Amino acid sequence: MNKIKWTILTFAILCSIGSAFATRPQAQFSSLYYWTGSGYAPAGTLGVNYICETSSSVCTYTYSGGVYTPYETSSTYVNLGATTAAKPEPKKDKK
Amino acid sequence: MSKKQVTLECVCALLILLFLYASMSKFLDFKTFIDEMNNQPLPNAWTPFLVWSIPLVEIVISTSLIFEYTRLLGLYASLVVMVIFTVYTGIVLLHFFPYIPCSCGGVIRHLTWSQHLILNLFYIFISVLGIILQQRKSLKPNYINNKHSLV
C-alpha cells in the first residue's frame, strides 16, 4: 500500500520539479520594446510604466540581432504615463 | 490498496503537481513573476508581500499533502486557495477591474482567463473529492483498516 502511495507521490513531485525546470525561460531579456505604430520604443517597467491588457495583439517584443521578436503575446501595450522623476533644479541664488 | 485509496493518492498527486510546479516556476523566473504581479490590477504596494507569500503557501500545501497527519489540512488549504484564485479569475472576467491583465505564469501563461477558470473549477472539484475521501478514511476504525493483519 505504501509502495503504491510513494510511487504516485514521487512521480508527481519529480514531474512538477522537472517540468518547472524544462519550461523556464532560456534567456533573460534586459529590456523589452513595444510597437508605437511607426517604430519600436523601450517598454519600461511592467506595472509601473505600462501594463499588458488582454487582446489578440502583441504587448512587448525582445530585440536581438536586429530582429524584434514577440515576447508578451495575446495582449496590448497600455502606457500608464508614468515617467521617471526629473532631477530637482538647483536653487538660484537671489542677488 | 482499495480503489478509493488510489483515487485519494491521485487527487493529492494532482494537487502537488499543480502547486509545486506553480511555485517552482515562479521562483525560477522570479523577476518575471514580480513584473506579472505588478501587471495585475492590484496595488503595487502589495507586490513584495504577494511574490513571497503565494509561492511559499503553495510549497507548504504541497508538503502537507505528502504526509498522512497533515493531509486533511492540506486538502482544506488547497480548496481555500483554489476558491480564492477562482473568485479572482471570476472578478477579472466580469470586468470588475479597469482592465483585463494578461494571464501569465509558466506553461499556464498560455491559457486564457476562461480556460484558467475551468482549470480552477476542476481543481476545486478534486479538492472537495479529496476532503471527502480523506475524511471517510480517517473516520474508519483502525481495526477495519488492519483487518487483514488481525486475521
gemmi code that builds the backbone of each chain (N, CA, C; Angstrom):
import gemmi

chains = {
    "A": [
        ("MET", (0.837, -1.211, 0.000), (0.000, 0.000, 0.000), (0.864, 1.249, 0.000)),
        ("ASN", (1.823, 1.258, 0.918), (2.724, 2.395, 0.999), (3.574, 2.533, -0.251)),
        ("LYS", (3.883, 1.381, -0.864), (4.724, 1.395, -2.063), (4.005, 2.132, -3.198)),
        ("ILE", (2.711, 1.830, -3.369), (1.925, 2.478, -4.430), (1.794, 3.977, -4.131)),
        ("LYS", (1.518, 4.292, -2.864), (1.361, 5.690, -2.454), (2.618, 6.488, -2.783)),
        ("TRP", (3.767, 5.981, -2.365), (5.018, 6.723, -2.564), (5.433, 6.758, -4.028)),
        ("THR", (5.039, 5.730, -4.799), (5.330, 5.757, -6.242), (4.564, 6.901, -6.906)),
        ("ILE", (3.265, 7.013, -6.569), (2.423, 8.062, -7.166), (2.932, 9.446, -6.749)),
        ("LEU", (3.207, 9.611, -5.447), (3.626, 10.928, -4.948), (5.009, 11.321, -5.474)),
        ("THR", (5.934, 10.346, -5.519), (7.275, 10.644, -6.038), (7.202, 11.044, -7.506)),
        ("PHE", (6.344, 10.364, -8.259), (6.157, 10.686, -9.678), (5.650, 12.129, -9.822)),
        ("ALA", (4.668, 12.502, -8.988), (4.104, 13.862, -9.050), (5.161, 14.914, -8.699)),
        ("ILE", (5.946, 14.639, -7.651), (6.966, 15.611, -7.218), (8.038, 15.774, -8.303)),
        ("LEU", (8.519, 14.658, -8.834), (9.566, 14.725, -9.866), (9.054, 15.393, -11.140)),
        ("CYS", (7.804, 15.083, -11.507), (7.201, 15.689, -12.706), (7.093, 17.203, -12.561)),
        ("SER", (6.619, 17.650, -11.384), (6.412, 19.093, -11.199), (7.736, 19.839, -11.202)),
        ("ILE", (8.746, 19.303, -10.504), (10.050, 19.982, -10.469), (10.702, 19.937, -11.858)),
        ("GLY", (10.631, 18.771, -12.495), (11.221, 18.614, -13.825), (10.576, 19.533, -14.851)),
        ("SER", (9.233, 19.597, -14.835), (8.555, 20.444, -15.826), (8.771, 21.925, -15.550)),
        ("ALA", (8.933, 22.291, -14.276), (9.219, 23.704, -13.949), (10.581, 24.099, -14.525)),
        ("PHE", (11.565, 23.214, -14.400), (12.888, 23.496, -14.967), (12.835, 23.479, -16.498)),
        ("ALA", (12.063, 22.534, -17.055), (12.006, 22.394, -18.518), (11.330, 23.575, -19.192)),
        ("THR", (10.383, 24.206, -18.508), (9.623, 25.287, -19.141), (10.087, 26.675, -18.732)),
        ("ARG", (11.148, 26.767, -17.950), (11.611, 28.109, -17.564), (12.237, 28.799, -18.782)),
        ("PRO", (12.134, 30.129, -18.839), (12.688, 30.831, -19.998), (14.200, 30.627, -20.116)),
        ("GLN", (14.654, 30.408, -21.342), (16.072, 30.134, -21.562), (16.937, 31.380, -21.410)),
        ("ALA", (16.393, 32.506, -21.767), (17.207, 33.731, -21.703), (16.443, 34.843, -21.004)),
        ("GLN", (17.149, 35.637, -20.246), (16.543, 36.791, -19.588), (16.792, 38.027, -20.461)),
        ("PHE", (15.748, 38.752, -20.747), (15.911, 39.933, -21.588), (16.003, 41.173, -20.711)),
        ("SER", (17.077, 41.921, -20.924), (17.295, 43.094, -20.077), (16.279, 44.186, -20.381)),
        ("SER", (15.882, 44.296, -21.656), (14.893, 45.316, -21.972), (13.904, 44.805, -23.010)),
        ("LEU", (12.697, 45.299, -22.871), (11.636, 44.922, -23.798), (11.186, 46.171, -24.550)),
        ("TYR", (10.628, 45.962, -25.699), (10.207, 47.077, -26.557), (8.745, 46.909, -26.934)),
        ("TYR", (8.117, 48.024, -27.322), (6.745, 47.946, -27.822), (6.647, 48.688, -29.146)),
        ("TRP", (5.642, 48.341, -29.906), (5.432, 48.939, -31.227), (4.602, 50.214, -31.061)),
        ("THR", (5.163, 51.339, -31.455), (4.471, 52.622, -31.257), (3.500, 52.935, -32.392)),
        ("GLY", (3.604, 52.183, -33.470), (2.798, 52.468, -34.663), (3.697, 52.859, -35.808)),
        ("SER", (4.823, 53.452, -35.454), (5.780, 53.849, -36.503), (7.172, 53.268, -36.244)),
        ("GLY", (7.378, 52.723, -35.068), (8.688, 52.156, -34.737), (8.642, 51.502, -33.365)),
        ("TYR", (9.779, 51.023, -32.911), (9.846, 50.369, -31.599), (10.462, 51.316, -30.565)),
        ("ALA", (9.949, 51.249, -29.354), (10.464, 52.095, -28.274), (10.593, 51.248, -27.009)),
        ("PRO", (11.527, 51.608, -26.107), (11.666, 50.836, -24.861), (10.353, 50.830, -24.067)),
        ("ALA", (9.983, 49.647, -23.587), (8.684, 49.500, -22.923), (8.681, 50.074, -21.505)),
        ("GLY", (9.800, 50.004, -20.801), (9.846, 50.460, -19.411), (9.618, 49.306, -18.456)),
        ("THR", (9.081, 49.606, -17.290), (8.858, 48.579, -16.264), (7.384, 48.203, -16.227)),
        ("LEU", (7.129, 46.895, -16.278), (5.752, 46.381, -16.255), (5.089, 46.732, -14.927)),
        ("GLY", (3.900, 47.254, -15.010), (3.165, 47.627, -13.798), (3.468, 49.027, -13.321)),
        ("VAL", (4.574, 49.604, -13.823), (4.954, 50.972, -13.426), (4.760, 51.914, -14.612)),
        ("ASN", (5.425, 51.596, -15.741), (5.321, 52.430, -16.935), (4.217, 51.952, -17.886)),
        ("TYR", (3.938, 50.658, -17.829), (2.943, 50.112, -18.757), (2.300, 48.862, -18.165)),
        ("ILE", (1.198, 48.458, -18.778), (0.561, 47.174, -18.455), (0.267, 46.458, -19.760)),
        ("CYS", (0.132, 45.147, -19.700), (-0.276, 44.367, -20.869), (-1.723, 43.944, -20.657)),
        ("GLU", (-2.594, 44.492, -21.495), (-4.031, 44.218, -21.361), (-4.426, 43.132, -22.358)),
        ("THR", (-5.253, 42.199, -21.910), (-5.639, 41.061, -22.758), (-6.250, 41.509, -24.088)),
        ("SER", (-5.693, 40.978, -25.177), (-6.230, 41.196, -26.525), (-5.574, 40.180, -27.460)),
        ("SER", (-5.796, 40.308, -28.744), (-5.177, 39.361, -29.679), (-3.874, 39.907, -30.258)),
        ("SER", (-3.419, 41.031, -29.737), (-2.221, 41.685, -30.274), (-0.947, 41.232, -29.534)),
        ("VAL", (0.151, 41.968, -29.757), (1.414, 41.681, -29.067), (1.743, 42.878, -28.176)),
        ("CYS", (2.034, 42.610, -26.913), (2.309, 43.689, -25.968), (3.758, 44.155, -26.074)),
        ("THR", (4.694, 43.250, -25.886), (6.110, 43.633, -25.912), (6.924, 42.704, -26.814)),
        ("TYR", (8.082, 43.232, -27.208), (8.995, 42.487, -28.084), (10.387, 42.456, -27.455)),
        ("THR", (11.160, 41.452, -27.827), (12.584, 41.429, -27.456), (13.373, 41.828, -28.696)),
        ("TYR", (14.595, 42.310, -28.472), (15.425, 42.729, -29.592), (16.729, 41.947, -29.566)),
        ("SER", (17.027, 41.315, -30.665), (18.292, 40.559, -30.754), (18.717, 40.458, -32.211)),
        ("GLY", (19.940, 40.847, -32.490), (20.496, 40.745, -33.850), (19.692, 41.492, -34.892)),
        ("GLY", (19.160, 42.632, -34.516), (18.408, 43.457, -35.454), (16.987, 42.990, -35.698)),
        ("VAL", (16.542, 42.002, -34.925), (15.186, 41.462, -35.124), (14.365, 41.632, -33.846)),
        ("TYR", (13.164, 42.125, -33.991), (12.239, 42.237, -32.864), (11.327, 41.005, -32.857)),
        ("THR", (11.338, 40.283, -31.755), (10.544, 39.056, -31.654), (9.449, 39.242, -30.607)),
        ("PRO", (8.199, 38.861, -30.909), (7.125, 38.995, -29.905), (7.471, 38.262, -28.602)),
        ("TYR", (7.267, 38.947, -27.491), (7.587, 38.354, -26.184), (6.292, 38.107, -25.399)),
        ("GLU", (5.595, 39.180, -25.067), (4.314, 39.034, -24.357), (3.204, 39.129, -25.380)),
        ("THR", (2.650, 37.973, -25.725), (1.623, 37.938, -26.772), (0.220, 37.957, -26.157)),
        ("SER", (-0.774, 37.930, -27.000), (-2.199, 37.930, -26.593), (-2.528, 39.092, -25.663)),
        ("SER", (-1.877, 40.210, -25.872), (-2.154, 41.391, -25.047), (-1.688, 42.658, -25.763)),
        ("THR", (-2.172, 43.792, -25.297), (-1.840, 45.082, -25.892), (-1.064, 45.938, -24.904)),
        ("TYR", (-0.105, 46.699, -25.406), (0.683, 47.621, -24.584), (-0.190, 48.818, -24.217)),
        ("VAL", (-0.294, 49.078, -22.922), (-1.036, 50.263, -22.460), (-0.096, 51.098, -21.618)),
        ("ASN", (0.180, 52.300, -22.104), (1.099, 53.199, -21.398), (0.408, 53.783, -20.173)),
        ("LEU", (1.078, 53.703, -19.035), (0.494, 54.245, -17.806), (0.838, 55.728, -17.632)),
        ("GLY", (1.728, 56.212, -18.506), (2.074, 57.628, -18.445), (3.025, 57.987, -17.337)),
        ("ALA", (3.539, 56.990, -16.620), (4.486, 57.285, -15.531), (5.856, 57.588, -16.119)),
        ("THR", (6.461, 58.601, -15.638), (7.810, 58.946, -16.097), (8.721, 59.035, -14.884)),
        ("THR", (10.005, 58.873, -15.124), (10.948, 58.978, -14.006), (11.009, 60.427, -13.532)),
        ("ALA", (11.073, 60.586, -12.243), (11.075, 61.940, -11.673), (12.311, 62.704, -12.131)),
        ("ALA", (12.062, 63.931, -12.582), (13.177, 64.753, -13.048), (14.007, 65.223, -11.854)),
        ("LYS", (15.282, 65.396, -12.108), (16.151, 65.874, -11.033), (15.726, 67.284, -10.619)),
        ("PRO", (15.705, 67.565, -9.325), (15.310, 68.922, -8.910), (16.343, 69.950, -9.367)),
        ("GLU", (15.811, 71.036, -9.821), (16.688, 72.118, -10.292), (17.389, 72.765, -9.100)),
        ("PRO", (18.669, 73.095, -9.204), (19.335, 73.786, -8.099), (18.752, 75.193, -7.924)),
        ("LYS", (18.593, 75.552, -6.666), (18.001, 76.872, -6.397), (18.941, 77.976, -6.862)),
        ("LYS", (18.346, 78.949, -7.512), (19.155, 80.077, -7.965), (19.357, 81.050, -6.808)),
        ("ASP", (20.567, 81.494, -6.660), (20.860, 82.446, -5.579), (20.231, 83.808, -5.885)),
        ("LYS", (19.587, 84.336, -4.859), (18.977, 85.663, -5.041), (20.066, 86.714, -4.922)),
        ("LYS", (20.058, 87.565, -5.887), (21.079, 88.629, -5.839), (20.500, 89.876, -5.202)),
    ],
    "B": [
        ("MET", (-4.517, -2.224, -1.584), (-4.926, -0.817, -1.631), (-6.232, -0.688, -2.420)),
        ("SER", (-7.275, -0.123, -1.781), (-8.582, -0.045, -2.422), (-8.604, 1.051, -3.494)),
        ("LYS", (-9.653, 0.998, -4.316), (-9.805, 1.986, -5.395), (-9.888, 3.400, -4.830)),
        ("LYS", (-10.603, 3.522, -3.683), (-10.766, 4.843, -3.060), (-9.435, 5.408, -2.601)),
        ("GLN", (-8.596, 4.531, -2.077), (-7.283, 4.991, -1.609), (-6.390, 5.413, -2.772)),
        ("VAL", (-6.482, 4.645, -3.877), (-5.706, 5.012, -5.074), (-6.207, 6.367, -5.610)),
        ("THR", (-7.553, 6.541, -5.611), (-8.128, 7.809, -6.064), (-7.630, 8.958, -5.195)),
        ("LEU", (-7.602, 8.743, -3.877), (-7.130, 9.778, -2.955), (-5.664, 10.136, -3.227)),
        ("GLU", (-4.856, 9.117, -3.465), (-3.438, 9.370, -3.766), (-3.301, 10.146, -5.076)),
        ("CYS", (-4.130, 9.804, -6.069), (-4.080, 10.510, -7.359), (-4.524, 11.967, -7.218)),
        ("VAL", (-5.557, 12.197, -6.382), (-6.032, 13.563, -6.118), (-4.901, 14.383, -5.499)),
        ("CYS", (-4.244, 13.808, -4.485), (-3.139, 14.516, -3.818), (-1.988, 14.742, -4.792)),
        ("ALA", (-1.718, 13.739, -5.646), (-0.629, 13.877, -6.621), (-0.920, 15.010, -7.607)),
        ("LEU", (-2.170, 15.112, -8.054), (-2.540, 16.176, -8.993), (-2.401, 17.558, -8.349)),
        ("LEU", (-2.799, 17.656, -7.079), (-2.682, 18.930, -6.365), (-1.208, 19.291, -6.138)),
        ("ILE", (-0.403, 18.287, -5.780), (1.041, 18.519, -5.591), (1.661, 18.972, -6.917)),
        ("LEU", (1.262, 18.293, -7.992), (1.776, 18.623, -9.327), (1.492, 20.089, -9.663)),
        ("LEU", (0.284, 20.543, -9.380), (-0.093, 21.930, -9.676), (0.669, 22.922, -8.798)),
        ("PHE", (0.588, 22.729, -7.483), (1.164, 23.713, -6.552), (2.692, 23.737, -6.608)),
        ("LEU", (3.306, 22.573, -6.699), (4.774, 22.529, -6.729), (5.293, 23.101, -8.044)),
        ("TYR", (4.624, 22.759, -9.152), (5.035, 23.300, -10.453), (4.877, 24.825, -10.458)),
        ("ALA", (3.737, 25.296, -9.956), (3.466, 26.746, -9.953), (4.502, 27.493, -9.107)),
        ("SER", (4.792, 26.978, -7.927), (5.749, 27.673, -7.046), (7.165, 27.612, -7.616)),
        ("MET", (7.558, 26.455, -8.139), (8.916, 26.326, -8.694), (9.105, 27.247, -9.889)),
        ("SER", (8.116, 27.295, -10.778), (8.269, 28.151, -11.965), (8.296, 29.631, -11.582)),
        ("LYS", (7.651, 29.982, -10.480), (7.703, 31.381, -10.010), (9.097, 31.707, -9.491)),
        ("PHE", (9.652, 30.806, -8.687), (10.985, 31.056, -8.122), (12.074, 30.998, -9.202)),
        ("LEU", (11.887, 30.145, -10.216), (12.906, 30.018, -11.270), (12.942, 31.239, -12.194)),
        ("ASP", (11.837, 31.974, -12.244), (11.803, 33.195, -13.059), (11.177, 34.304, -12.210)),
        ("PHE", (11.865, 34.603, -11.121), (11.288, 35.473, -10.085), (11.050, 36.908, -10.581)),
        ("LYS", (11.969, 37.400, -11.412), (11.835, 38.784, -11.898), (10.558, 38.930, -12.748)),
        ("THR", (10.354, 37.940, -13.620), (9.149, 37.966, -14.457), (7.894, 37.869, -13.588)),
        ("PHE", (7.981, 37.059, -12.532), (6.827, 36.909, -11.635), (6.505, 38.242, -10.946)),
        ("ILE", (7.550, 38.980, -10.551), (7.332, 40.302, -9.928), (6.648, 41.231, -10.940)),
        ("ASP", (7.155, 41.223, -12.187), (6.558, 42.064, -13.234), (5.094, 41.689, -13.470)),
        ("GLU", (4.838, 40.373, -13.519), (3.473, 39.914, -13.768), (2.541, 40.288, -12.615)),
        ("MET", (3.087, 40.259, -11.409), (2.284, 40.652, -10.251), (1.970, 42.154, -10.309)),
        ("ASN", (2.958, 42.942, -10.760), (2.729, 44.379, -10.932), (1.706, 44.659, -12.023)),
        ("ASN", (1.632, 43.737, -12.977), (0.688, 43.907, -14.098), (-0.756, 43.635, -13.678)),
        ("GLN", (-0.938, 42.957, -12.546), (-2.299, 42.650, -12.082), (-2.953, 43.935, -11.561)),
        ("PRO", (-4.267, 44.026, -11.673), (-4.944, 45.260, -11.231), (-5.072, 45.352, -9.709)),
        ("LEU", (-3.983, 45.105, -9.019), (-3.931, 45.218, -7.556), (-2.896, 46.296, -7.218)),
        ("PRO", (-2.967, 46.903, -6.052), (-1.963, 47.930, -5.720), (-0.543, 47.356, -5.767)),
        ("ASN", (0.373, 48.103, -6.374), (1.763, 47.627, -6.469), (2.421, 47.497, -5.097)),
        ("ALA", (1.864, 48.156, -4.096), (2.414, 48.063, -2.733), (2.255, 46.647, -2.171)),
        ("TRP", (1.308, 45.895, -2.707), (1.083, 44.522, -2.233), (2.095, 43.552, -2.830)),
        ("THR", (2.744, 43.955, -3.920), (3.626, 43.034, -4.660), (4.700, 42.380, -3.791)),
        ("PRO", (5.482, 43.141, -2.983), (6.529, 42.472, -2.178), (5.981, 41.389, -1.260)),
        ("PHE", (4.779, 41.581, -0.746), (4.154, 40.576, 0.122), (3.670, 39.379, -0.697)),
        ("LEU", (2.990, 39.662, -1.808), (2.383, 38.586, -2.610), (3.421, 37.698, -3.298)),
        ("VAL", (4.531, 38.308, -3.796), (5.500, 37.496, -4.548), (6.215, 36.471, -3.662)),
        ("TRP", (6.236, 36.707, -2.355), (6.826, 35.715, -1.451), (5.766, 34.792, -0.862)),
        ("SER", (4.634, 35.373, -0.472), (3.626, 34.567, 0.218), (2.964, 33.530, -0.691)),
        ("ILE", (2.671, 33.881, -1.939), (1.959, 32.938, -2.824), (2.786, 31.670, -3.076)),
        ("PRO", (4.050, 31.781, -3.562), (4.798, 30.531, -3.780), (5.095, 29.758, -2.500)),
        ("LEU", (5.304, 30.471, -1.390), (5.581, 29.773, -0.121), (4.357, 28.993, 0.357)),
        ("VAL", (3.191, 29.607, 0.237), (1.943, 28.911, 0.604), (1.762, 27.669, -0.273)),
        ("GLU", (2.085, 27.808, -1.557), (1.944, 26.668, -2.484), (2.889, 25.521, -2.085)),
        ("ILE", (4.100, 25.861, -1.662), (5.053, 24.815, -1.240), (4.582, 24.152, 0.060)),
        ("VAL", (4.085, 24.966, 0.997), (3.599, 24.427, 2.280), (2.426, 23.464, 2.026)),
        ("ILE", (1.517, 23.860, 1.132), (0.363, 22.991, 0.820), (0.845, 21.675, 0.192)),
        ("SER", (1.787, 21.775, -0.754), (2.315, 20.565, -1.405), (2.931, 19.627, -0.375)),
        ("THR", (3.718, 20.191, 0.552), (4.373, 19.374, 1.572), (3.339, 18.719, 2.492)),
        ("SER", (2.321, 19.491, 2.866), (1.322, 18.944, 3.786), (0.496, 17.824, 3.149)),
        ("LEU", (0.402, 17.840, 1.821), (-0.367, 16.789, 1.132), (0.387, 15.456, 1.080)),
        ("ILE", (1.693, 15.517, 1.302), (2.503, 14.282, 1.235), (2.271, 13.413, 2.475)),
        ("PHE", (2.224, 14.054, 3.640), (2.189, 13.296, 4.897), (0.760, 13.077, 5.395)),
        ("GLU", (0.530, 11.901, 5.944), (-0.807, 11.475, 6.364), (-1.406, 12.401, 7.431)),
        ("TYR", (-0.596, 12.819, 8.391), (-1.102, 13.621, 9.513), (-1.581, 15.013, 9.082)),
        ("THR", (-0.952, 15.549, 8.045), (-1.283, 16.926, 7.627), (-2.117, 16.970, 6.348)),
        ("ARG", (-2.442, 15.797, 5.838), (-3.099, 15.741, 4.522), (-4.470, 16.427, 4.500)),
        ("LEU", (-5.293, 16.182, 5.499), (-6.630, 16.787, 5.509), (-6.524, 18.310, 5.565)),
        ("LEU", (-5.604, 18.794, 6.377), (-5.364, 20.238, 6.483), (-4.906, 20.786, 5.118)),
        ("GLY", (-4.027, 20.048, 4.461), (-3.529, 20.445, 3.136), (-4.631, 20.478, 2.095)),
        ("LEU", (-5.552, 19.519, 2.187), (-6.670, 19.481, 1.238), (-7.608, 20.670, 1.447)),
        ("TYR", (-7.870, 21.003, 2.723), (-8.698, 22.180, 3.021), (-7.995, 23.450, 2.548)),
        ("ALA", (-6.687, 23.526, 2.784), (-5.918, 24.713, 2.371), (-5.928, 24.864, 0.852)),
        ("SER", (-5.783, 23.740, 0.134), (-5.804, 23.820, -1.333), (-7.178, 24.232, -1.833)),
        ("LEU", (-8.230, 23.781, -1.147), (-9.585, 24.196, -1.531), (-9.743, 25.712, -1.350)),
        ("VAL", (-9.281, 26.225, -0.203), (-9.392, 27.664, 0.079), (-8.613, 28.475, -0.962)),
        ("VAL", (-7.376, 28.047, -1.237), (-6.532, 28.769, -2.209), (-7.163, 28.732, -3.600)),
        ("MET", (-7.667, 27.579, -4.002), (-8.281, 27.468, -5.331), (-9.558, 28.298, -5.422)),
        ("VAL", (-10.320, 28.378, -4.323), (-11.529, 29.221, -4.327), (-11.125, 30.695, -4.471)),
        ("ILE", (-10.056, 31.102, -3.762), (-9.579, 32.496, -3.871), (-9.151, 32.797, -5.315)),
        ("PHE", (-8.365, 31.890, -5.927), (-7.928, 32.081, -7.316), (-9.134, 32.141, -8.261)),
        ("THR", (-10.122, 31.284, -8.006), (-11.302, 31.241, -8.883), (-12.126, 32.521, -8.764)),
        ("VAL", (-12.270, 33.011, -7.538), (-13.015, 34.263, -7.324), (-12.290, 35.405, -8.043)),
        ("TYR", (-10.962, 35.434, -7.922), (-10.177, 36.478, -8.598), (-10.352, 36.382, -10.121)),
        ("THR", (-10.286, 35.155, -10.656), (-10.481, 34.946, -12.099), (-11.879, 35.414, -12.520)),
        ("GLY", (-12.865, 35.082, -11.707), (-14.242, 35.497, -11.997), (-14.392, 37.005, -11.996)),
        ("ILE", (-13.751, 37.661, -11.018), (-13.808, 39.124, -10.922), (-13.172, 39.756, -12.165)),
        ("VAL", (-12.037, 39.177, -12.590), (-11.354, 39.701, -13.788), (-12.250, 39.534, -15.012)),
        ("LEU", (-12.856, 38.345, -15.146), (-13.694, 38.063, -16.320), (-14.972, 38.911, -16.340)),
        ("LEU", (-15.433, 39.304, -15.157), (-16.659, 40.112, -15.087), (-16.372, 41.615, -15.210)),
        ("HIS", (-15.115, 41.940, -15.538), (-14.702, 43.330, -15.777), (-14.879, 44.221, -14.543)),
        ("PHE", (-14.629, 43.672, -13.364), (-14.707, 44.478, -12.146), (-13.523, 45.438, -12.054)),
        ("PHE", (-12.409, 45.043, -12.690), (-11.215, 45.885, -12.676), (-11.215, 46.773, -13.926)),
        ("PRO", (-10.443, 47.877, -13.910), (-10.446, 48.776, -15.069), (-9.925, 48.121, -16.345)),
        ("TYR", (-9.132, 47.065, -16.218), (-8.632, 46.388, -17.413), (-8.440, 44.894, -17.120)),
        ("ILE", (-8.350, 44.090, -18.185), (-8.090, 42.651, -18.021), (-6.603, 42.428, -18.267)),
        ("PRO", (-5.829, 42.075, -17.229), (-4.400, 41.861, -17.442), (-4.144, 40.587, -18.226)),
        ("CYS", (-2.910, 40.447, -18.722), (-2.575, 39.188, -19.404), (-2.558, 38.079, -18.355)),
        ("SER", (-2.935, 36.879, -18.768), (-2.933, 35.748, -17.830), (-1.585, 35.047, -17.973)),
        ("CYS", (-0.644, 35.395, -17.109), (0.737, 34.941, -17.289), (1.143, 33.922, -16.212)),
        ("GLY", (2.259, 33.251, -16.447), (2.844, 32.364, -15.435), (3.089, 30.952, -15.897)),
        ("GLY", (4.369, 30.596, -16.144), (4.737, 29.224, -16.515), (4.059, 28.760, -17.792)),
        ("VAL", (3.795, 27.444, -17.873), (3.090, 26.911, -19.045), (1.645, 27.395, -19.021)),
        ("ILE", (1.162, 27.660, -17.786), (-0.223, 28.083, -17.590), (-0.455, 29.461, -18.220)),
        ("ARG", (0.631, 30.191, -18.552), (0.503, 31.515, -19.155), (-0.176, 31.444, -20.521)),
        ("HIS", (-0.123, 30.275, -21.160), (-0.737, 30.130, -22.478), (-2.255, 29.944, -22.388)),
        ("LEU", (-2.780, 29.822, -21.183), (-4.232, 29.673, -21.028), (-4.883, 31.051, -20.989)),
        ("THR", (-6.102, 31.123, -21.516), (-6.868, 32.364, -21.416), (-7.528, 32.395, -20.034)),
        ("TRP", (-8.140, 33.512, -19.682), (-8.793, 33.614, -18.377), (-9.937, 32.604, -18.243)),
        ("SER", (-10.656, 32.370, -19.342), (-11.764, 31.400, -19.305), (-11.229, 29.988, -19.064)),
        ("GLN", (-10.104, 29.674, -19.726), (-9.504, 28.348, -19.525), (-8.956, 28.207, -18.102)),
        ("HIS", (-8.426, 29.325, -17.558), (-7.976, 29.334, -16.164), (-9.133, 28.989, -15.226)),
        ("LEU", (-10.290, 29.595, -15.531), (-11.478, 29.379, -14.703), (-11.880, 27.905, -14.707)),
        ("ILE", (-11.838, 27.281, -15.879), (-12.201, 25.860, -15.990), (-11.209, 25.001, -15.197)),
        ("LEU", (-9.908, 25.316, -15.349), (-8.863, 24.581, -14.623), (-9.064, 24.715, -13.104)),
        ("ASN", (-9.358, 25.953, -12.673), (-9.577, 26.193, -11.239), (-10.788, 25.415, -10.717)),
        ("LEU", (-11.858, 25.415, -11.517), (-13.067, 24.692, -11.090), (-12.799, 23.197, -10.986)),
        ("PHE", (-11.985, 22.676, -11.912), (-11.604, 21.260, -11.859), (-10.825, 20.975, -10.565)),
        ("TYR", (-9.907, 21.872, -10.222), (-9.107, 21.657, -9.011), (-9.925, 21.854, -7.731)),
        ("ILE", (-10.953, 22.689, -7.783), (-11.869, 22.809, -6.636), (-12.604, 21.477, -6.461)),
        ("PHE", (-13.059, 20.922, -7.585), (-13.783, 19.644, -7.552), (-12.909, 18.543, -6.946)),
        ("ILE", (-11.646, 18.444, -7.406), (-10.818, 17.345, -6.882), (-10.394, 17.601, -5.429)),
        ("SER", (-10.312, 18.881, -5.024), (-10.012, 19.173, -3.611), (-11.163, 18.684, -2.720)),
        ("VAL", (-12.393, 18.958, -3.159), (-13.571, 18.513, -2.400), (-13.618, 16.989, -2.358)),
        ("LEU", (-13.334, 16.365, -3.502), (-13.301, 14.896, -3.571), (-12.244, 14.343, -2.601)),
        ("GLY", (-11.091, 14.975, -2.581), (-10.009, 14.559, -1.677), (-10.404, 14.691, -0.217)),
        ("ILE", (-11.084, 15.790, 0.126), (-11.526, 16.007, 1.514), (-12.505, 14.903, 1.927)),
        ("ILE", (-13.464, 14.604, 1.044), (-14.467, 13.568, 1.354), (-13.791, 12.214, 1.568)),
        ("LEU", (-12.893, 11.849, 0.639), (-12.211, 10.543, 0.737), (-11.317, 10.468, 1.969)),
        ("GLN", (-10.619, 11.564, 2.268), (-9.714, 11.570, 3.425), (-10.504, 11.502, 4.735)),
        ("GLN", (-11.656, 12.218, 4.781), (-12.477, 12.193, 5.998), (-13.051, 10.800, 6.241)),
        ("ARG", (-13.502, 10.160, 5.163), (-14.042, 8.793, 5.291), (-12.957, 7.846, 5.790)),
        ("LYS", (-11.760, 8.038, 5.256), (-10.625, 7.191, 5.637), (-10.278, 7.400, 7.114)),
        ("SER", (-10.316, 8.681, 7.548), (-9.979, 8.997, 8.942), (-11.030, 8.469, 9.910)),
        ("LEU", (-12.318, 8.458, 9.451), (-13.402, 8.010, 10.323), (-13.425, 6.498, 10.509)),
        ("LYS", (-12.809, 5.777, 9.555), (-12.792, 4.312, 9.652), (-12.012, 3.886, 10.879)),
        ("PRO", (-12.587, 2.991, 11.695), (-11.817, 2.498, 12.838), (-10.597, 1.720, 12.369)),
        ("ASN", (-9.547, 1.748, 13.142), (-8.285, 1.126, 12.745), (-8.396, -0.372, 12.495)),
        ("TYR", (-9.327, -1.037, 13.247), (-9.390, -2.483, 13.089), (-9.914, -2.887, 11.715)),
        ("ILE", (-10.701, -1.981, 11.101), (-11.197, -2.279, 9.745), (-10.039, -2.155, 8.753)),
        ("ASN", (-9.238, -1.088, 8.966), (-8.106, -0.898, 8.065), (-7.097, -2.045, 8.183)),
        ("ASN", (-6.978, -2.553, 9.412), (-5.957, -3.583, 9.636), (-6.546, -4.981, 9.772)),
        ("LYS", (-7.759, -5.192, 9.219), (-8.426, -6.479, 9.435), (-7.618, -7.649, 8.865)),
        ("HIS", (-6.904, -7.384, 7.775), (-6.122, -8.473, 7.183), (-4.983, -8.907, 8.111)),
        ("SER", (-4.452, -7.920, 8.800), (-3.329, -8.256, 9.687), (-3.816, -8.961, 10.958)),
        ("LEU", (-5.126, -8.732, 11.295), (-5.666, -9.350, 12.506), (-6.064, -10.808, 12.265)),
        ("VAL", (-6.437, -11.091, 10.998), (-6.906, -12.451, 10.681), (-5.747, -13.444, 10.680)),
    ],
}
model = gemmi.Model(1)
for chain_id, residues in chains.items():
    chain = gemmi.Chain(chain_id)
    for i, (resn, *xyz) in enumerate(residues, 1):
        res = gemmi.Residue()
        res.name, res.seqid = resn, gemmi.SeqId(i, " ")
        for name, pos in zip(("N", "CA", "C"), xyz):
            atom = gemmi.Atom()
            atom.name, atom.element = name, gemmi.Element(name[0])
            atom.pos, atom.b_iso = gemmi.Position(*pos), 0.0
            res.add_atom(atom)
        chain.add_residue(res)
    model.add_chain(chain)
structure = gemmi.Structure()
structure.add_model(model)
structure.setup_entities()
